[in-house]
Amino acid sequence: MTERTVALRSHTAAAPALLAASFLALAVLFAHLRLPMPDALVYRAEGAAVLHGRDLYGFAVTAGRLPATYPPFAAVLFVPTALLPAPVLKLVFLAGNALLLGKLVQLSARLAGRAAGWPLLCTATALALWCEPVFQTFRYGQINLALACLVLWDLTRPPGARGRGAAIGLAAGIKLTPGLFVVHLLLRGRGREAATATAAFAATVVVGLLAQPGASVAYWTRHVFETDRVGKLWIVDNQSLQGLIARLLRDPEPGLAWLLPDLAVAAAGLWLVRRAPRERWAVLLTAFTALLVSPISWSHHWVWCVPLAAVLLAEGHRVAAALTALCFTARTLWLVPHAGELDLRLPWWQQPLASPYVLLGLALLAAAALPRRPGRTRDDPVPVSLPPPAARPRP
């Protein structure tokens, strides 16, 4: 057995061990902190409202008095969670998000044109777990990883695959923000897939209407416009353009001071999506534009940092990838004073620390707008270097 074979086997064994250690550390931390996973409990209450015919948008649960904020179709999907005791539900969310994180890493590699072998998949998943958006998704019992996987799976399927676009419509039916990917399909000349996504979204609305007619009317005519129902727009948790502007101006309702820049960023982002030479960058630009222009983008919504890092690494932008990893692991937004209304009283030098994801998103759009250097412009997969057959370990 050669030294290289031994090294390869050691590397293959070390990656799963790192993954197991990473998730064990997370489990021990969560058990010690006794985290309530409030969002999972909200989903459970939504499912119970559908199951028992109660007012979907008339309750508030957990110590934070959290209401339902998603479309009625999402509540229909949450019905099974109402059948589980809270401790079991939390375990299900932890296990489900662990599987989804692995899938997101795999799909991110596919987007980047890389083959995600078992060692790479384990290592990348173990590291991605500690990115702040991913960690917070586990902490709150959120569904961000599921939505990102639905969208990425749909966009990375082979051209002409049956039903391509339907998963995007389904994701938009659960939570509206992924709906911008329907515009993405149109801008990239994929009208048939956009039509499929629109039809799938319409089907989710119909399902919600049949299951919860009163709640559906209330949601689509009133609650969908009530952004303050979701939470305070100006707190550091909100890593959207509106949150940044509210904190800069020290104004909880910036109005036109936010709306006009927001429209400009949306227009610029979609223009960049249209002209992006590679589909992978068009996908990322759409995701980050959606996060920027949404009235509220909680920090855990930014799980798209995982595919961004994958693409940067695959294309050899190691410094940019390292800076991206630093931005999403440093947790500077939690280091600034943010109790009560202190988010609105931050001095100028703390503003970048309070809005790291917004600034990175804007920097990404700005970089995409720079003149491109001549070189590789096709969406061909990035070559993967493998050892010669003779040097590979035997099964």
C-alpha positions, 0 to 999 in steps of 0.5 A, spaced: 500 500 500 503 506 497 503 512 502 498 516 497 493 511 498 494 511 505 493 518 505 487 518 501 484 513 505 485 517 511 482 523 508 476 519 506 475 517 513 477 524 516 471 527 513 465 523 516 468 524 523 469 531 522 461 531 520 459 527 526 463 532 530 460 538 528 453 536 528 455 533 535 457 539 538 451 543 535 446 538 539 450 539 545 450 546 544 442 546 543 441 541 549 445 546 554 442 552 551 435 549 551 433 552 545 425 553 544 426 553 536 420 558 536 419 558 528 418 550 528 412 551 534 409 557 529 409 552 524 406 547 528 400 552 530 399 553 523 398 546 522 393 545 528 389 551 525 388 548 519 387 541 522 382 544 527 379 549 523 381 555 527 383 562 525 390 561 521 392 568 522 388 570 529 393 566 534 400 568 537 404 563 540 411 562 544 414 567 548 415 572 543 407 572 541 409 570 534 403 570 529 403 566 522 406 570 516 406 565 510 400 563 505 395 558 507 398 553 503 404 553 507 399 551 513 397 546 509 404 543 509 405 544 516 399 539 518 403 533 520 407 537 525 401 538 529 401 531 530 407 531 533 409 533 541 414 539 541 420 535 543 419 530 537 418 536 532 424 539 534 428 533 533 425 532 526 427 539 524 434 538 527 434 531 523 431 534 517 435 540 516 441 536 517 439 532 511 437 539 507 444 542 509 447 536 505 443 537 499 444 544 499 452 543 499 451 538 493 446 542 489 451 548 490 457 544 488 452 542 482 451 549 480 458 551 481 460 545 476 463 541 481 463 533 483 461 533 490 464 526 492 463 524 499 469 527 503 468 534 500 460 533 501 462 531 508 467 537 509 463 542 506 457 540 510 461 540 517 463 547 515 457 550 512 453 548 519 457 554 523 455 559 518 451 564 521 445 564 517 445 556 517 446 556 524 440 560 525 436 556 521 437 550 525 436 554 532 429 557 530 427 551 526 426 554 520 425 552 513 430 556 509 434 550 507 428 547 504 426 553 500 433 554 497 434 546 495 427 546 492 429 552 487 437 550 486 434 543 485 429 546 479 435 550 476 440 545 476 436 540 473 438 538 465 435 542 460 428 539 458 427 535 464 420 534 465 416 539 470 422 544 470 420 550 474 414 547 478 419 546 484 420 554 484 412 555 483 412 550 489 417 554 493 414 561 492 407 558 494 410 556 501 414 563 502 413 569 496 420 571 496 422 565 491 417 568 486 423 572 483 426 566 480 420 566 476 422 573 473 429 570 473 426 564 468 423 569 463 429 574 463 434 568 461 429 566 455 426 560 459 418 562 458 416 555 458 419 554 465 416 560 467 409 558 465 410 552 469 412 555 475 407 560 475 402 554 474 405 551 480 404 557 484 397 558 482 395 551 484 398 552 491 394 558 492 388 554 490 389 549 495 390 554 500 383 557 498 380 550 498 383 548 505 382 555 508 377 560 504 377 565 509 384 565 511 386 565 504 382 571 502 384 575 509 392 573 507 391 575 499 387 582 501 390 584 507 396 580 511 400 580 505 401 587 505 402 587 513 410 587 513 410 589 520 406 583 522 412 579 521 417 583 525 420 590 526 423 592 520 429 596 523 432 591 528 439 588 526 436 581 525 433 584 518 439 584 513 435 587 507 436 594 504 430 597 508 433 594 515 440 598 513 436 604 511 432 604 517 438 604 521 442 609 517 437 614 518 435 612 525 427 612 522 423 605 523 419 607 517 424 610 512 418 610 506 420 613 500 427 613 503 427 606 502 422 605 496 426 609 491 433 605 492 430 599 493 426 599 486 433 602 483 437 595 486 431 591 484 432 594 477 439 593 477 439 586 479 434 584 474 438 587 469 445 584 471 441 577 471 439 578 464 446 580 462 450 575 466 454 570 461 453 564 466 447 561 469 450 560 475 451 567 476 445 569 474 442 564 479 446 567 485 444 574 482 437 573 483 437 570 490 441 576 492 437 581 489 431 578 492 434 578 499 436 585 498 429 588 496 425 584 500 422 588 506 424 583 511 430 578 510 432 576 517 439 573 517 437 566 517 434 567 510 441 568 507 443 561 506 445 562 499 451 564 502 453 556 501 452 556 493 456 563 493 462 560 496 461 554 492 461 558 486 467 562 488 471 557 490 470 553 483 472 559 479 478 560 483 476 566 487 479 564 493 480 571 496 473 573 495 471 566 498 475 567 504 472 574 505 465 571 504 466 565 509 468 571 514 462 575 513 457 570 514 461 567 520 463 573 524 456 574 527 458 582 527 451 584 527 450 581 534 456 584 537 453 591 536 448 594 541 441 591 539 437 591 545 430 595 545 431 600 540 439 601 540 439 598 533 436 605 531 442 609 535 448 606 532 454 610 531 456 611 524 462 606 525 458 600 527 453 601 521 457 596 517 458 591 523 450 591 523 449 590 516 454 585 513 450 581 509 446 587 505 453 590 504 456 584 501 450 583 497 451 590 494 458 589 493 456 582 489 451 586 484 457 592 484 462 587 482 457 583 477 456 590 473 464 591 472 466 590 465 468 583 464 475 580 462 475 576 456 476 568 458 471 563 459 464 565 458 460 558 457 456 554 463 461 548 462 462 544 468 469 546 471 474 540 470 475 536 477 482 533 478 482 526 480 487 521 481 489 516 476 486 510 477 492 506 479 493 511 485 486 510 487 484 506 493 480 499 492 473 499 495 
